[in-house]
Structures are given as structure tokens and as C-alpha cells.
Amino acid sequence: MEYGYITDNNLENRQSYQYSGFQGESFLAAYKESRNLSVLKGSPVIQENELADYCANIAKDYYSKPVKGEYIVLRRELCAFLLCMLNQQPRPKGTGYVGSDRHGLYAGSNTLEPKADAAIETALKGGVLDPPANKSGGEAEYSMFDGIVKTFEVRKRLYHCYNSNFRPLDESDFYDCGLYPLFGCGLVFAYKEKRNLKYLNSLLKLDDTLISLKDKLNNFELETLRYLLSEEMRMVQAVYHGV
């Protein structure tokens, strides 16, 4: 049996996962084989500090360019969410970013122009909510990320920019391979924190897409994909064994 959800480009050939029938152990074996990619063997796995530095650099660049209107810039929101999760500390009230500020993203930081500090604070107050260490908000703290998850589930694609209802501003703008590994890391962290299967469910589909795009990924993205696949397999095994 072949694992039938990976094509030569899942962005072009979107898969329908609805009402998939149970196919038993042979399907699980095919699924495992689909994750055992020779192209990824021996590749380094992205480390959390590398991911944090990458996200911090992107965040600084994006937050220094305030967005006009009520638009959701996906790369900006994903990087903000990931930095929140990596820091694992609640964002203090009235500040621009989380916890220890090890990446120099606090409002008032000397590393940024004052208007960039204000852009960070405005964007984060209106976007990513408190990170998971603050339990009081429950699922509400994931409102921005959950909106991204929902729109991915509908379209099986990610776009640079959305309106406030998570509709892409340009329906043809879904080819940026760099968005998909970042989203995958968010799904991994969200599932580890919440143990909500919707995040693992989306991760399976996201990884199918990334595997189909493996020849288009740069080294950083390939390292991130290897990390995503290893985490996905670990999570699936835990679910299978009822852990």
C-alpha cells in the first residue's frame, strides 16, 4: 500500500482528507515509510536557539515596517507566536514582548527605533496573545494562531497577508515555502502545550505538503522539516499507545 497524500506538489494538487476510511496496519506502515526520507537522512535538525534567532531577526524587520490597515501579515504573526512559545513566559501587561527579552524585542529596547517599538506593541496587542505559561486565558490565548490553523485547514495553503477574517488578500500568493516550516513549528509547540489533536491533525497535512515541496526547500527549511517529522512521529506514536 502507498501513502496517497503526497504528490509532486501538494500546493498545486490539494489533498482532501475528509472521510478517509480506516485502512489498518498497512496504512500505518505506508505512513511511516513516507516520513523515512533518504533526502533528509543525515541532515541537521534545527535547534530551538537557531529558530529563535531566525524568528527574532524576521520580527525586527517586520515590526519596523508598520502595516497599514487591519491586515494579518503571516510571517510576522508566526514569528511572534514562536518567540512567545520559546520563551515560555507570560508577556507583561503594556509591554511589547515576552519574558526575558533575550532577543531585544521589548518595547523600549535600545535595539529598535521608538516607532518600531510602538509597532511591536500595537501588533502584538492586536495579534498574538499571552503565551502558554499564562494559563488564565485558556484557548483564548491562541486566538490568532487558531485563526491561522482554521484557514490552513480550509485552503491547505498559506498566504503572505490576510484580512481580519483570515481571507487571503491575494488568492494566488501561496508559494512561499518559508511560511510552511514556521507554521509547522507553531503546530508542534501548540500540541505539546495543549494536547489538542487539531494541532497534530494540521501538522500531518502540513508535513505532507512540505514533503511534496522538499526539492524546493533551502537548508534551513530542510532542517526544520526534519525536526517537524521527528516530532510528528513521536506525537503519533504517543497517541497510538495512548500516552
Residue, then its C-alpha position, 0 to 999 in steps of 0.5 A: m500500500e502507498y501513502g496517497y497524500i503526497t504528490d509532486n506538489n501538494l500546493e498545486n494538487r490539494q489533498s482532501y482528507q475528509y472521510s478517509g476510511f480506516q485502512g489498518e496496519s498497512f496504512l500505518a506502515a505506508y505512513k511511516e515509510s513516507r516520513n523515512l526520507s533518504v533526502l533528509k537522512g543525515s541532515p541537521v535538525i534545527q535547534e530551538n536557539e537557531l529558530a529563535d534567532y531566525c524568528a527574532n531577526i524576521a520580527k525586527d524587520y517586520y515590526s519596523k515596517p508598520v502595516k497599514g490597515e487591519y491586515i494579518v501579515l503571516r510571517r510576522e504573526l508566526c514569528a511572534f507566536l514562536l518567540c512567545m512559545l520559546n520563551q515560555q513566559p507570560r508577556p507583561k501587561g503594556t509591554g511589547y514582548v515576552g519574558s526575558d527579552r533575550h532577543g531585544l524585542y521589548a518595547g523600549s529596547n535600545t535595539l529598535e527605533p521608538k516607532a518600531d517599538a510602538a509597532i511591536e506593541t500595537a501588533l502584538k496587542g492586536g495579534v498574538l496573545d499571552p503565551p502558554a505559561n499564562k494559563s488564565g486565558g485558556e484557548a483564548e490565548y491562541s486566538m490568532f494562531d487558531g485563526i491561522v490553523k482554521t484557514f490552513e485547514v480550509r485552503k491547505r495553503l498559506y498566504h503572505c497577508y490576510n484580512s481580519n477574517f483570515r481571507p487571503l488578500d491575494e488568492s494566488d500568493f501561496y508559494d512561499c515555502g518559508l511560511y510552511p516550516l514556521f507554521g509547522c513549528g507553531l503546530v508542534f509547540a501548540y500540541k505539546e502545550k495543549r494536547n489538542l489533536k487539531y494541532l497534530n491533525s494540521l501538522l500531518k497535512l502540513d508535513d505532507t505538503l512540505i514533503s511534496l515541496k522538499d526539492k524546493l526547500n533551502n537548508f534551513e527549511l530542510e532542517t526544520l522539516r526534519y525536526l517537524l517529522s521527528e516530532e510528528m512521529r513521536m506525537v503519533q506514536a504517543v497517541y497510538h499507545g495512548v500516552 
